[in-house]
Amino acid sequence: QVQLVESGGGLVQPGGSLRLSCAASGSISSINAMGWHRQAPGKERELVAALSDSGRAKYADSVQGRFFVSRDNAKNTIYLQMNSLKPEDTAVYYCTAVYRVGSITLDAWGQGTLVTVSS
């Protein structure tokens, strides 16, 4: 099992920056990839950024060039640096991990952290 705990959400003005953190615990060695999803009010959940175990990152078109995902293996932590924030970035952000148990691939989700972009 993998457990994820996010932190770093809050209220920020448009154009501002915020960094989210996600600490992983449990079967860390079984994790293949980690990332961030978000769900805005009234909208479906969407993938924001993903980071493979080889360090390859991919981003949603809406955040490309503004958001950056990184990982600190020593701390078992993944980060999402969010710059030039817009009101439409307001959402609950979830840390996610894809991991394997034997031949089965599973996913884990954190509890979510709210990011509000507003003046």
C-alpha positions in Angstrom: 0.0 0.0 0.0 1.0 3.6 -0.7 -0.2 6.5 1.3 0.0 10.1 0.1 -0.4 13.3 2.1 -0.5 16.7 0.4 0.2 20.1 1.8 0.7 23.7 0.5 -2.7 24.7 -0.7 -4.2 28.1 0.1 -5.4 31.4 -1.3 -3.2 33.2 -3.8 -3.8 36.3 -6.0 -3.8 35.9 -9.8 -0.3 36.0 -11.1 1.1 34.6 -7.9 2.9 31.3 -7.1 2.3 28.4 -4.9 4.1 25.1 -4.3 2.3 21.9 -3.3 4.0 19.0 -1.6 3.1 15.4 -1.4 4.8 13.0 0.9 4.6 9.3 0.1 4.8 6.5 2.6 4.3 2.7 2.6 5.5 0.6 -0.3 7.6 3.4 -1.9 9.7 1.1 -4.0 6.6 -0.2 -5.8 5.7 3.3 -7.2 6.0 3.6 -11.0 4.9 7.1 -11.4 3.4 10.0 -9.5 1.5 13.1 -10.4 -1.1 15.7 -9.7 -4.7 15.8 -10.7 -7.2 18.6 -9.9 -11.0 19.0 -9.8 -12.5 22.4 -10.1 -16.1 23.1 -9.0 -18.6 21.6 -11.4 -15.9 20.1 -13.6 -14.5 16.6 -14.0 -11.2 15.7 -12.5 -8.2 16.2 -14.8 -4.6 15.3 -14.9 -2.3 18.3 -14.3 1.2 16.9 -14.3 2.8 13.5 -14.2 6.3 12.3 -13.4 7.5 8.9 -14.4 10.0 6.9 -12.3 12.6 7.7 -15.0 12.0 11.4 -14.4 10.0 12.2 -17.5 7.4 14.8 -16.9 4.2 15.7 -18.9 1.7 18.4 -18.4 -1.8 19.4 -19.3 -1.9 22.0 -22.1 -3.6 24.4 -19.7 -0.6 24.5 -17.3 2.3 23.9 -19.7 5.1 26.5 -19.0 3.5 27.6 -15.8 3.5 24.5 -13.6 6.5 22.3 -12.9 6.6 18.9 -11.2 9.7 17.6 -9.4 10.6 14.9 -6.9 12.9 14.5 -4.0 13.7 10.8 -3.7 15.5 11.2 -0.3 12.3 12.7 1.2 9.9 10.5 -0.8 8.2 13.7 -1.8 6.8 15.1 -5.0 6.2 18.8 -5.6 4.1 20.9 -7.9 5.4 24.4 -8.4 2.6 26.6 -9.8 3.5 30.0 -11.3 1.4 32.7 -13.0 -1.7 31.3 -11.4 -5.0 32.1 -12.9 -8.5 32.1 -11.4 -9.3 29.0 -13.5 -6.6 27.1 -11.7 -8.8 27.2 -8.6 -9.5 23.6 -7.7 -8.8 20.8 -5.2 -5.4 19.3 -6.1 -4.8 15.6 -5.6 -1.5 13.9 -5.4 -1.5 10.5 -7.1 0.7 7.5 -7.5 0.7 4.4 -9.7 2.2 1.4 -8.0 2.4 -2.4 -8.4 1.5 -5.2 -6.1 2.8 -8.3 -7.8 1.3 -8.3 -11.2 -1.5 -5.8 -10.3 -1.3 -2.1 -11.0 -3.0 0.1 -8.5 -3.4 3.8 -7.9 -3.3 5.8 -4.7 -4.8 9.3 -4.1 -4.2 11.8 -1.4 -6.9 13.6 0.4 -6.6 16.7 -1.7 -5.6 20.3 -1.0 -7.6 23.3 -2.0 -6.0 26.0 -4.2 -8.0 29.2 -4.6 -6.8 31.9 -7.0 -8.6 35.1 -6.4 -8.1 38.8 -5.8 
